[in-house]
Amino acid sequence: MTDTALAQHVGGCGLFAGLAPEFVAFLAVHAKARRLAENHVLFRYGDRANRFYLITSGRISVEVAAIEGPSLQLQKLGAGAMLGWSWLIPPHRWNFQARAETPTDVIEFDGDAVLDECESNPRFGYQLLKRFATLMSERLQHARQRMVEEWRPEGFA
């Protein structure tokens, strides 16, 4: 992917809609295209989180490890979806696992560089935090609903 195409993907991402052009440009500079093979595990629960991803093609499964047996698939994410928010919140450890269900193309962002910029530029940091807080809320609600559907604990609504 060319630098121009990468910048266009970043600028066209719904999560970054309305973000100042200089902020979009900063994100694009700290991003790179990656190709993931089918079943590639992008990250695992508890590992250090210092990246986040924009899916450009393919499908990623967001999973949670079960106490026993196979992981529980919480959500399938496709092209246009943003993946990963643990890089932003201490202790910077992944809360879930992500695995490519198909060959998948992603744009990988350097979370350490973005976090440093958030710290030194509060305007940028606040804009990203608002966007990622919305993403976190949606993902956690979806995870909760999926776990209730799958595990059906008694007395739990």
N, C-alpha and C positions, 0 to 999 in steps of 0.2 A: 504494500500500500504506500503510495507516495505521501509526502508530508502534506501536500494540499488536500488529498483525499482524506487523510487522517483528521486534519483540521476541520474539514467539512462535516465529517461524522460527529466530531466532538461538538461543533456548533449546532448541529441538527438534533442533538440528543434532547429529548423532552425534559429531562431533569435539569438541563442547563438553559432552558428557554428563558429569555429575558436577562440572562447574566451579561454583565458589561463585556464588550468585546475584548478588552485587555485581560479579563479573567479567563475568557474562553481561550485566548491565545496562550496564556500561561499554562492552562490545562493541556493544550495540544502539544506544547513543547515538552511536557513531562509525561508523554504517552507514547506507546509503541504498539504496533499490530502484532498479534500472536495467533498462531494456528494450533488448535488442540485436537489431538486424535480422539476417536471414540473411546469412552471409558477413562480418559485422563482425569485424575483427581486434581483439581485446581488448588484446593486448600482443604485442610482437615480441621475439625473442632480442636481448639486449644493451641494450634500453631500460631506463631507470631503473624499478625495481620499488618502488612505494610503496602498493600496494593488494593485497587478496586478496578472493576471491569465494566466495559460497555460491550454487550453482545452485538455483533454485526451480522452473524449468520449462525445457523445451527441451533442447538438446544442444550441448556444446562439444567441439571437436576440439583435442587437444593435439598439436602438431606440432614436428618438428625440420627445419630447412632442410637440404636435400641439397647436396652439392658441386655437383652438376649436376642439372637437372630439377626436378620438383615436390617440395614438402615431403613428408616421410614422416609419416603419421599414426601417432602412438604410442598414443593412447588416446582413446576417446569417453567423456565424462563427462555424466551426466544429473542430474535433480533429486535433491537431497540431497548431491551431491558438493561438496567444498571444492576450490577451484582457487587455486594460487599459494602459494609459500613463499619466494620469493626476496626478498621485502620484509624477512624476518627475518634473513637471513644476508648479511654484507658480501661483496661490494661492492654489494649491493642492485641487481642487474641480473637481468633475466629470463633463464632458462636455456633456455626453449622459447618457442614461439609458441602462442597460443590464439585460435581462430576459432569463431564461432557457426555451427554447421551448419544450424540452424533458428532461427526467431525464439526468443529465449531471455530469460528473466527471471533476474536475479541480484541478490543483495544484495552490495553493494560496501562493503568495510571500509577505513577510512583507516589504512593500514599505518604511516604516520608517527606518528599519535597513539597507536596500539596499541604501537608500538615504544618510544615515550617512556614509556608507562606500564609496560612491561616493565622498562625501565631503573630507574625510580623505585620500583617495587614488585616486588622479587625473587620473592615468592610467586606473584604473577600471571605474571611472566615465565617462571618455571620450569614452571608448569602448561602454559602455551602452548607452550613449547619442547618439552616431552615429547610433546605431541599432534602438533605439526607435524613433529617428528623421525620419528615413526611414518609420517606421511603422506609425507614425503620418501623414506624408505626404500622404501615400497611403490611410489611413482611411479618412482623410479630403477631399481628392479628390473624393473618393467614395461617401461620404456623400453629397458633393456638387452636384455631378451628379444625385444622387438619388432624392434630393430635387427639382432639376430642372425638372426631369422627372415627378415627382408627382404634383408639384404645378405650373409649367409652367408660371412663371411671365412674363408679356409682356415686350419685349425688353431685356430680360436677356438671355445671351448665355451660 
